[in-house]
Amino acid sequence: MKSARRQHSARSSPSGELTELRARLADAEETLRAIRAGEVDAVVVAGKEGPKVFTLEGAEHAYRVLIESMNEGALTLTAGKMILYANQCFARMVKCPLEQVMGGSIRRFLSGEDQAKLRLFLKRADKSGSKIQVVLKAGDGSQIPAHMSVRALSKNGCKTAIFTMVVTDMTEARRTEELLRALTHRVVQAHEAERGQVALELHDNITQLICAVLVRIHTLSDKFSSRDGPSKKEVAKLRKMLGQTTQEVERISRYLRPSILDNLGLVAVLRETCAEFAERTGLCLKLDCVRLTARLPADAELALYRVLQEALRNVETHARARHVNVCLTRQGSLVQLVINDDGNGFDPVHPPDRPTGKGGLGLLGLRERMKMVGGRFNIKSVPGAGSSIEAQVPSGRAGGARMMESAETEFKSL
């Protein structure tokens, strides 16, 4: 323990008094410097009633109470990863007695991969702090997903760096995320079922009614004589309009849920959709599809079809493109769909369907949909330089399907 002492001495002359004041001022400045540097545990002041000791415990007591009352782990580490200090919350998190935590290495609670990750972040950590995701190995063998926030302290003349760290247990957050994903999956399934029902009713009911009206109009037209020329022309126009209405209803029905997807598979529906888009918009669309020897899982085929739909909708609505390329390839166990256009591009952070950052869940919804089938979704775009949308799904049931089944099971258990 270092201490600073202030003593009274006799004053004999003005010059001696000035010398004494200078010495006391230098002593005070040195004391303040030592306190700020953490080199002083107590200050001893000599007085009429004898020396008094003023400890600095009261100054840091409030901070210790704050750290110990946190619902997050708090650590102080040396550059060698040794734990100088840990609060009770971190000890409970890793299920180890506090006395076994302090003085040990943080490495014992991390996997080899996370140790390397932490080593990198400690090198990069500065006063602004860094954040990493790790999995802690608890004393009972369990694993805890955690978020670490690291900050380097000022060395204050010390040769080795000191780091402070806040550790957040992400177990509940991960569980909530899985439950939300399972709920989203159910909502998507219900949405798709509803779209399929509407498509079926449009095709089987509305189309049939329109066809019946067309037959009646044709019969009515035959009853007009040659003197009813204007009326027959109006009936012909009406028949043409009803024919166009039938085609539009069929198009909407296919857009909601194309029966060709269920009957003939992904490649067939990609060809039909691209051909209809090129004919309707007049854009130059090139389609290149690999031959798939086996059908993909139904949910994976539907997810890729929805990606194509959304990409073509964005091209038609926002891109002002002249050329579109659609390519379906197979890379090992993955099937990849890529849609490129030479349009005006956009900022992926603020897609065109939500220019103000509010509303519009098209591209965001696709990203979540691809996660549900164990796939990946990526957007590459630069304003003025076109865009590229990529989607990948596993070619079999392994991967995303099992992950979603696990999340569904946990959701049902609530």
Buried (B, 14 or more C-beta within 10 A) or exposed (E): EEBBEBEEEEEEEEEEEEEBEEEBEEBEEEBEEBBEEEEBBEBEEEEEEEEEEEEEEEEEEEEEEEBEEEEBBBBBBBEEBBBEBBBBBBBEBBBBEEEEBBEBBBBBBBBEEBBEBBEEBBEEBEEEBBEBEBBBBBBEEEEBBBBBBBBBBEEEEEEEBBBBBBBBBBBEEEEEEBBEBBEBBEEBEEEBEEBBEBBBEBBEEBBEEBEEBBEEBEEBBEEBEEEEEEEBEEBEEBBEEBEEBBEEBBEBBBBBBBBBBEEBBBBBBBBBBBEBBBEEBEBEBEBEBEEBEEEBBEBBBBBBBBBBBBBBBBBBEBBEBEBBBBBBEEEEEBBBBBBBBBBBBBEBEEBBBBEEEEEBEBBEBBBBBBBBBBBBBEBBBEEEEBBBBBBBBBBEBEBBBEBBEEBBEEBEEE
